[in-house]
Amino acid sequence: MSTVAYALPLSNIITNHWRLPKVVRDGVAESRERLEVLTRSGDYFITLATTIDQLSKQQQDPTAREALQTIVSELLYLQVYYTISKKQ
């Protein structure tokens, strides 16, 4: 079975829209860029909920697992009803 991959170039509008400082010190700029992308796309809450859900599945302590699942539920609620906006 062969696999075909396609790559489309991004327009200047998109690349300028997502442009952030590229000064990297210990991965700080990459982390901030990732956060910017997730918040602008509206996916931060759901991404965080997914990560915490995976951590809860690895948890042996039922109390800790339940606490993490509560946080996941709250993040899913926030994903549906709220957005993050940058302070002016």
Number of C-alpha atoms within 10 A of each C-alpha: 2 3 4 4 4 4 5 5 6 9 9 9 8 9 11 10 9 12 10 14 9 10 10 10 8 8 10 12 15 16 12 13 17 13 14 17 15 17 16 15 11 17 16 21 22 18 15 16 21 15 12 18 19 13 13 19 11 10 14 9 9 10 10 12 18 13 11 20 19 13 16 21 13 13 21 18 13 15 18 11 8 12 14 15 9 7 4 3
